[in-house]
Amino acid sequence: MSISDSRKDRRVKFERGFEVFLMAIDGTWRRNCILVDVSQTGAKLMVEGSIEGLQLKEFFLLLTSTGSRFISNDGQKPKNPAVETQ
């Protein structure tokens, strides 16, 4: 059984993926990744470059390079329900 077969939660797959970033909790390293799919309990990432020697037990998944939120021009919530602001 492959890893994808053993995951029980419904997955949302992204046709081209989304560019995201992994960053160490203490900020000592950062890696570019592609977000392939997500569910309520996890995500599948393709990491660019080596992850050998990195502490991967805890990390931040950055959805933007700057950490900024997306807000529409009129200050209202975006029309796209996939993008949330708080």
A tleap script that builds the chain and sets N, CA, C and O, in Angstrom:
source leaprc.protein.ff14SB
mol = sequence {
  NMET SER ILE SER ASP SER ARG LYS ASP ARG
  ARG VAL LYS PHE GLU ARG GLY PHE GLU VAL
  PHE LEU MET ALA ILE ASP GLY THR TRP ARG
  ARG ASN CYS ILE LEU VAL ASP VAL SER GLN
  THR GLY ALA LYS LEU MET VAL GLU GLY SER
  ILE GLU GLY LEU GLN LEU LYS GLU PHE PHE
  LEU LEU LEU THR SER THR GLY SER ARG PHE
  ILE SER ASN ASP GLY GLN LYS PRO LYS ASN
  PRO ALA VAL GLU THR CGLN
}
set mol.1.N position { 0.847 -1.176 0.000 }
set mol.1.CA position { 0.000 0.000 0.000 }
set mol.1.C position { 0.897 1.244 0.000 }
set mol.1.O position { 1.818 1.347 0.810 }
set mol.2.N position { 0.630 2.169 -0.893 }
set mol.2.CA position { 1.427 3.387 -0.948 }
set mol.2.C position { 0.952 4.369 0.115 }
set mol.2.O position { -0.118 4.202 0.702 }
set mol.3.N position { 1.761 5.390 0.350 }
set mol.3.CA position { 1.397 6.409 1.342 }
set mol.3.C position { 0.070 7.061 0.976 }
set mol.3.O position { -0.779 7.265 1.844 }
set mol.4.N position { -0.118 7.390 -0.304 }
set mol.4.CA position { -1.354 8.063 -0.703 }
set mol.4.C position { -2.570 7.168 -0.485 }
set mol.4.O position { -3.662 7.677 -0.231 }
set mol.5.N position { -2.409 5.845 -0.578 }
set mol.5.CA position { -3.527 4.933 -0.359 }
set mol.5.C position { -3.889 4.827 1.119 }
set mol.5.O position { -5.042 4.546 1.448 }
set mol.6.N position { -2.931 5.046 2.013 }
set mol.6.CA position { -3.183 4.868 3.436 }
set mol.6.C position { -3.803 6.098 4.100 }
set mol.6.O position { -4.275 6.011 5.233 }
set mol.7.N position { -3.807 7.234 3.413 }
set mol.7.CA position { -4.402 8.436 3.989 }
set mol.7.C position { -5.915 8.356 3.857 }
set mol.7.O position { -6.435 8.162 2.758 }
set mol.8.N position { -6.620 8.503 4.966 }
set mol.8.CA position { -8.069 8.289 4.974 }
set mol.8.C position { -8.873 9.557 4.708 }
set mol.8.O position { -9.967 9.472 4.151 }
set mol.9.N position { -8.370 10.722 5.085 }
set mol.9.CA position { -9.123 11.958 4.894 }
set mol.9.C position { -9.196 12.332 3.425 }
set mol.9.O position { -8.292 12.027 2.646 }
set mol.10.N position { -10.282 12.997 3.058 }
set mol.10.CA position { -10.473 13.450 1.679 }
set mol.10.C position { -9.405 14.483 1.328 }
set mol.10.O position { -9.179 15.426 2.086 }
set mol.11.N position { -8.762 14.312 0.205 }
set mol.11.CA position { -7.681 15.189 -0.230 }
set mol.11.C position { -8.191 16.199 -1.261 }
set mol.11.O position { -9.046 15.884 -2.088 }
set mol.12.N position { -7.657 17.402 -1.196 }
set mol.12.CA position { -7.873 18.405 -2.238 }
set mol.12.C position { -6.553 18.516 -2.968 }
set mol.12.O position { -5.548 18.934 -2.393 }
set mol.13.N position { -6.557 18.138 -4.252 }
set mol.13.CA position { -5.325 18.147 -5.052 }
set mol.13.C position { -5.274 19.416 -5.887 }
set mol.13.O position { -6.291 19.889 -6.393 }
set mol.14.N position { -4.065 19.960 -6.020 }
set mol.14.CA position { -3.844 21.158 -6.822 }
set mol.14.C position { -3.145 20.749 -8.106 }
set mol.14.O position { -2.054 20.180 -8.072 }
set mol.15.N position { -3.765 21.037 -9.223 }
set mol.15.CA position { -3.268 20.588 -10.523 }
set mol.15.C position { -1.815 20.990 -10.768 }
set mol.15.O position { -1.003 20.166 -11.187 }
set mol.16.N position { -1.493 22.240 -10.510 }
set mol.16.CA position { -0.115 22.718 -10.719 }
set mol.16.C position { 0.632 22.917 -9.413 }
set mol.16.O position { 1.817 23.249 -9.428 }
set mol.17.N position { -0.024 22.723 -8.302 }
set mol.17.CA position { 0.603 22.953 -7.007 }
set mol.17.C position { 0.708 24.441 -6.703 }
set mol.17.O position { 0.514 25.288 -7.575 }
set mol.18.N position { 1.017 24.737 -5.452 }
set mol.18.CA position { 1.227 26.115 -5.013 }
set mol.18.C position { 2.631 26.239 -4.457 }
set mol.18.O position { 3.093 25.360 -3.729 }
set mol.19.N position { 3.316 27.332 -4.796 }
set mol.19.CA position { 4.638 27.572 -4.228 }
set mol.19.C position { 4.469 28.007 -2.784 }
set mol.19.O position { 3.788 28.996 -2.512 }
set mol.20.N position { 5.081 27.280 -1.851 }
set mol.20.CA position { 5.037 27.589 -0.423 }
set mol.20.C position { 6.447 27.424 0.132 }
set mol.20.O position { 7.378 27.108 -0.609 }
set mol.21.N position { 6.602 27.638 1.431 }
set mol.21.CA position { 7.924 27.583 2.053 }
set mol.21.C position { 7.845 26.852 3.381 }
set mol.21.O position { 6.876 27.010 4.123 }
set mol.22.N position { 8.847 26.061 3.681 }
set mol.22.CA position { 9.032 25.493 5.013 }
set mol.22.C position { 10.073 26.347 5.706 }
set mol.22.O position { 11.071 26.727 5.093 }
set mol.23.N position { 9.854 26.658 6.990 }
set mol.23.CA position { 10.843 27.420 7.739 }
set mol.23.C position { 10.963 26.837 9.136 }
set mol.23.O position { 9.964 26.483 9.762 }
set mol.24.N position { 12.194 26.739 9.618 }
set mol.24.CA position { 12.449 26.249 10.971 }
set mol.24.C position { 11.760 27.141 11.991 }
set mol.24.O position { 11.609 28.343 11.774 }
set mol.25.N position { 11.346 26.552 13.095 }
set mol.25.CA position { 10.716 27.310 14.181 }
set mol.25.C position { 11.623 28.454 14.640 }
set mol.25.O position { 11.144 29.543 14.955 }
set mol.26.N position { 12.935 28.202 14.676 }
set mol.26.CA position { 13.876 29.241 15.126 }
set mol.26.C position { 14.395 30.104 13.970 }
set mol.26.O position { 15.235 30.979 14.185 }
set mol.27.N position { 13.906 29.867 12.753 }
set mol.27.CA position { 14.281 30.688 11.604 }
set mol.27.C position { 15.651 30.405 11.016 }
set mol.27.O position { 16.126 31.178 10.184 }
set mol.28.N position { 16.303 29.318 11.422 }
set mol.28.CA position { 17.666 29.045 10.950 }
set mol.28.C position { 17.727 28.464 9.547 }
set mol.28.O position { 18.789 28.497 8.925 }
set mol.29.N position { 16.633 27.935 9.028 }
set mol.29.CA position { 16.622 27.431 7.658 }
set mol.29.C position { 15.237 27.631 7.036 }
set mol.29.O position { 14.229 27.790 7.725 }
set mol.30.N position { 15.238 27.615 5.726 }
set mol.30.CA position { 14.005 27.781 4.955 }
set mol.30.C position { 14.173 27.045 3.637 }
set mol.30.O position { 15.253 27.079 3.048 }
set mol.31.N position { 13.125 26.381 3.160 }
set mol.31.CA position { 13.169 25.649 1.897 }
set mol.31.C position { 11.940 25.974 1.060 }
set mol.31.O position { 10.833 26.087 1.587 }
set mol.32.N position { 12.139 26.122 -0.243 }
set mol.32.CA position { 11.030 26.275 -1.180 }
set mol.32.C position { 10.366 24.918 -1.358 }
set mol.32.O position { 11.040 23.888 -1.359 }
set mol.33.N position { 9.044 24.916 -1.508 }
set mol.33.CA position { 8.293 23.669 -1.707 }
set mol.33.C position { 7.130 23.927 -2.652 }
set mol.33.O position { 6.782 25.067 -2.960 }
set mol.34.N position { 6.550 22.833 -3.095 }
set mol.34.CA position { 5.299 22.864 -3.842 }
set mol.34.C position { 4.262 22.131 -2.999 }
set mol.34.O position { 4.468 20.981 -2.612 }
set mol.35.N position { 3.147 22.800 -2.717 }
set mol.35.CA position { 2.030 22.190 -2.000 }
set mol.35.C position { 1.226 21.406 -3.028 }
set mol.35.O position { 0.607 21.992 -3.916 }
set mol.36.N position { 1.233 20.090 -2.908 }
set mol.36.CA position { 0.612 19.199 -3.891 }
set mol.36.C position { -0.856 18.943 -3.559 }
set mol.36.O position { -1.723 19.050 -4.427 }
set mol.37.N position { -1.130 18.605 -2.295 }
set mol.37.CA position { -2.512 18.401 -1.869 }
set mol.37.C position { -2.633 18.621 -0.368 }
set mol.37.O position { -1.635 18.633 0.353 }
set mol.38.N position { -3.877 18.797 0.097 }
set mol.38.CA position { -4.136 19.029 1.520 }
set mol.38.C position { -5.387 18.272 1.952 }
set mol.38.O position { -6.225 17.904 1.129 }
set mol.39.N position { -5.494 18.048 3.255 }
set mol.39.CA position { -6.702 17.509 3.867 }
set mol.39.C position { -6.854 18.196 5.217 }
set mol.39.O position { -6.077 19.093 5.543 }
set mol.40.N position { -7.835 17.791 5.999 }
set mol.40.CA position { -8.020 18.375 7.323 }
set mol.40.C position { -6.886 17.997 8.263 }
set mol.40.O position { -6.654 18.692 9.252 }
set mol.41.N position { -6.178 16.918 7.979 }
set mol.41.CA position { -5.147 16.444 8.905 }
set mol.41.C position { -3.729 16.505 8.362 }
set mol.41.O position { -2.799 16.117 9.070 }
set mol.42.N position { -3.523 16.972 7.143 }
set mol.42.CA position { -2.151 17.002 6.635 }
set mol.42.C position { -2.045 17.606 5.250 }
set mol.42.O position { -3.027 18.050 4.656 }
set mol.43.N position { -0.814 17.605 4.758 }
set mol.43.CA position { -0.527 18.148 3.432 }
set mol.43.C position { 0.612 17.358 2.806 }
set mol.43.O position { 1.467 16.820 3.511 }
set mol.44.N position { 0.619 17.292 1.490 }
set mol.44.CA position { 1.715 16.653 0.772 }
set mol.44.C position { 2.533 17.760 0.120 }
set mol.44.O position { 2.005 18.589 -0.621 }
set mol.45.N position { 3.849 17.757 0.415 }
set mol.45.CA position { 4.757 18.784 -0.090 }
set mol.45.C position { 5.868 18.143 -0.901 }
set mol.45.O position { 6.320 17.044 -0.581 }
set mol.46.N position { 6.309 18.823 -1.944 }
set mol.46.CA position { 7.526 18.445 -2.662 }
set mol.46.C position { 8.558 19.513 -2.331 }
set mol.46.O position { 8.387 20.678 -2.691 }
set mol.47.N position { 9.624 19.122 -1.651 }
set mol.47.CA position { 10.629 20.076 -1.181 }
set mol.47.C position { 11.746 20.195 -2.194 }
set mol.47.O position { 12.262 19.188 -2.680 }
set mol.48.N position { 12.127 21.437 -2.520 }
set mol.48.CA position { 13.247 21.694 -3.410 }
set mol.48.C position { 14.529 21.702 -2.583 }
set mol.48.O position { 14.588 22.360 -1.544 }
set mol.49.N position { 15.532 20.996 -3.020 }
set mol.49.CA position { 16.802 20.964 -2.304 }
set mol.49.C position { 16.815 19.886 -1.240 }
set mol.49.O position { 15.840 19.156 -1.056 }
set mol.50.N position { 17.915 19.801 -0.558 }
set mol.50.CA position { 18.126 18.756 0.443 }
set mol.50.C position { 17.470 19.120 1.776 }
set mol.50.O position { 17.454 20.281 2.186 }
set mol.51.N position { 16.932 18.098 2.435 }
set mol.51.CA position { 16.405 18.276 3.794 }
set mol.51.C position { 17.240 17.467 4.786 }
set mol.51.O position { 16.908 17.379 5.968 }
set mol.52.N position { 18.319 16.884 4.290 }
set mol.52.CA position { 19.186 16.078 5.156 }
set mol.52.C position { 19.759 16.939 6.278 }
set mol.52.O position { 20.273 18.031 6.033 }
set mol.53.N position { 19.668 16.441 7.499 }
set mol.53.CA position { 20.220 17.132 8.654 }
set mol.53.C position { 19.311 18.186 9.269 }
set mol.53.O position { 19.652 18.756 10.305 }
set mol.54.N position { 18.157 18.461 8.652 }
set mol.54.CA position { 17.246 19.470 9.198 }
set mol.54.C position { 16.347 18.849 10.262 }
set mol.54.O position { 15.956 17.687 10.152 }
set mol.55.N position { 16.026 19.618 11.281 }
set mol.55.CA position { 15.084 19.188 12.314 }
set mol.55.C position { 13.671 19.413 11.766 }
set mol.55.O position { 13.205 20.550 11.691 }
set mol.56.N position { 12.993 18.324 11.383 }
set mol.56.CA position { 11.689 18.449 10.729 }
set mol.56.C position { 10.512 18.075 11.625 }
set mol.56.O position { 9.386 17.940 11.146 }
set mol.57.N position { 10.765 17.907 12.916 }
set mol.57.CA position { 9.667 17.556 13.823 }
set mol.57.C position { 8.672 18.711 13.932 }
set mol.57.O position { 7.463 18.485 13.988 }
set mol.58.N position { 9.175 19.948 13.962 }
set mol.58.CA position { 8.336 21.142 13.994 }
set mol.58.C position { 8.878 22.152 12.993 }
set mol.58.O position { 10.088 22.354 12.895 }
set mol.59.N position { 7.975 22.782 12.253 }
set mol.59.CA position { 8.366 23.822 11.290 }
set mol.59.C position { 7.135 24.659 10.971 }
set mol.59.O position { 6.004 24.269 11.259 }
set mol.60.N position { 7.381 25.815 10.371 }
set mol.60.CA position { 6.295 26.651 9.875 }
set mol.60.C position { 6.083 26.338 8.401 }
set mol.60.O position { 7.047 26.144 7.660 }
set mol.61.N position { 4.821 26.286 7.972 }
set mol.61.CA position { 4.487 26.203 6.561 }
set mol.61.C position { 4.017 27.594 6.158 }
set mol.61.O position { 2.926 28.021 6.536 }
set mol.62.N position { 4.849 28.301 5.387 }
set mol.62.CA position { 4.538 29.677 4.981 }
set mol.62.C position { 3.834 29.650 3.638 }
set mol.62.O position { 4.354 29.098 2.669 }
set mol.63.N position { 2.658 30.240 3.581 }
set mol.63.CA position { 1.898 30.262 2.337 }
set mol.63.C position { 2.268 31.442 1.455 }
set mol.63.O position { 1.904 31.471 0.279 }
set mol.64.N position { 2.989 32.419 2.006 }
set mol.64.CA position { 3.519 33.541 1.228 }
set mol.64.C position { 4.963 33.751 1.645 }
set mol.64.O position { 5.360 33.346 2.737 }
set mol.65.N position { 5.743 34.372 0.796 }
set mol.65.CA position { 7.154 34.600 1.112 }
set mol.65.C position { 7.339 35.647 2.203 }
set mol.65.O position { 8.364 35.662 2.884 }
set mol.66.N position { 6.337 36.534 2.372 }
set mol.66.CA position { 6.454 37.614 3.353 }
set mol.66.C position { 5.595 37.393 4.589 }
set mol.66.O position { 5.751 38.099 5.586 }
set mol.67.N position { 4.691 36.425 4.535 }
set mol.67.CA position { 3.776 36.204 5.646 }
set mol.67.C position { 2.578 37.138 5.618 }
set mol.67.O position { 1.786 37.159 6.560 }
set mol.68.N position { 2.439 37.914 4.541 }
set mol.68.CA position { 1.325 38.861 4.427 }
set mol.68.C position { 0.014 38.143 4.150 }
set mol.68.O position { -0.014 37.076 3.538 }
set mol.69.N position { -1.077 38.757 4.617 }
set mol.69.CA position { -2.406 38.244 4.297 }
set mol.69.C position { -2.856 38.824 2.969 }
set mol.69.O position { -2.349 39.856 2.528 }
set mol.70.N position { -3.816 38.152 2.331 }
set mol.70.CA position { -4.390 38.652 1.092 }
set mol.70.C position { -5.698 39.354 1.404 }
set mol.70.O position { -6.606 38.756 1.981 }
set mol.71.N position { -5.798 40.627 1.024 }
set mol.71.CA position { -7.012 41.413 1.239 }
set mol.71.C position { -7.361 42.070 -0.082 }
set mol.71.O position { -6.482 42.573 -0.783 }
set mol.72.N position { -8.646 42.068 -0.424 }
set mol.72.CA position { -9.066 42.665 -1.685 }
set mol.72.C position { -8.877 44.179 -1.635 }
set mol.72.O position { -8.691 44.751 -0.561 }
set mol.73.N position { -8.925 44.825 -2.798 }
set mol.73.CA position { -8.690 46.273 -2.905 }
set mol.73.C position { -9.679 47.100 -2.102 }
set mol.73.O position { -9.323 48.170 -1.609 }
set mol.74.N position { -10.920 46.627 -1.956 }
set mol.74.CA position { -11.924 47.407 -1.231 }
set mol.74.C position { -11.939 47.103 0.263 }
set mol.74.O position { -12.814 47.587 0.982 }
set mol.75.N position { -10.982 46.308 0.740 }
set mol.75.CA position { -10.894 46.006 2.156 }
set mol.75.C position { -11.844 44.921 2.625 }
set mol.75.O position { -11.828 44.545 3.797 }
set mol.76.N position { -12.676 44.411 1.717 }
set mol.76.CA position { -13.619 43.344 2.045 }
set mol.76.C position { -12.947 41.986 1.900 }
set mol.76.O position { -11.868 41.872 1.318 }
set mol.77.N position { -13.599 40.958 2.438 }
set mol.77.CA position { -13.063 39.611 2.276 }
set mol.77.C position { -12.998 39.276 0.787 }
set mol.77.O position { -13.868 39.688 0.020 }
set mol.78.N position { -11.971 38.531 0.374 }
set mol.78.CA position { -11.861 38.155 -1.042 }
set mol.78.C position { -13.059 37.335 -1.492 }
set mol.78.O position { -13.676 36.633 -0.690 }
set mol.79.N position { -13.385 37.425 -2.766 }
set mol.79.CA position { -14.515 36.690 -3.340 }
set mol.79.C position { -14.218 35.194 -3.383 }
set mol.79.O position { -15.138 34.378 -3.331 }
set mol.80.N position { -12.925 34.826 -3.481 }
set mol.80.CA position { -12.510 33.442 -3.548 }
set mol.80.C position { -12.568 32.825 -2.151 }
set mol.80.O position { -11.804 33.235 -1.277 }
set mol.81.N position { -13.459 31.846 -1.912 }
set mol.81.CA position { -13.569 31.274 -0.567 }
set mol.81.C position { -12.336 30.492 -0.155 }
set mol.81.O position { -12.186 30.170 1.023 }
set mol.82.N position { -11.449 30.177 -1.089 }
set mol.82.CA position { -10.226 29.444 -0.747 }
set mol.82.C position { -9.215 30.348 -0.065 }
set mol.82.O position { -8.261 29.855 0.537 }
set mol.83.N position { -9.400 31.675 -0.146 }
set mol.83.CA position { -8.483 32.627 0.476 }
set mol.83.C position { -9.213 33.296 1.625 }
set mol.83.O position { -10.206 33.992 1.413 }
set mol.84.N position { -8.729 33.090 2.837 }
set mol.84.CA position { -9.391 33.665 4.007 }
set mol.84.C position { -8.493 34.715 4.653 }
set mol.84.O position { -7.268 34.591 4.662 }
set mol.85.N position { -9.123 35.735 5.183 }
set mol.85.CA position { -8.401 36.735 5.978 }
set mol.85.C position { -9.040 36.802 7.342 }
set mol.85.O position { -10.217 36.478 7.504 }
set mol.86.N position { -8.269 37.221 8.319 }
set mol.86.CA position { -8.810 37.363 9.671 }
set mol.86.C position { -8.415 38.680 10.247 }
set mol.86.O position { -8.775 38.990 11.383 }
savepdb mol mol.pdb
quit
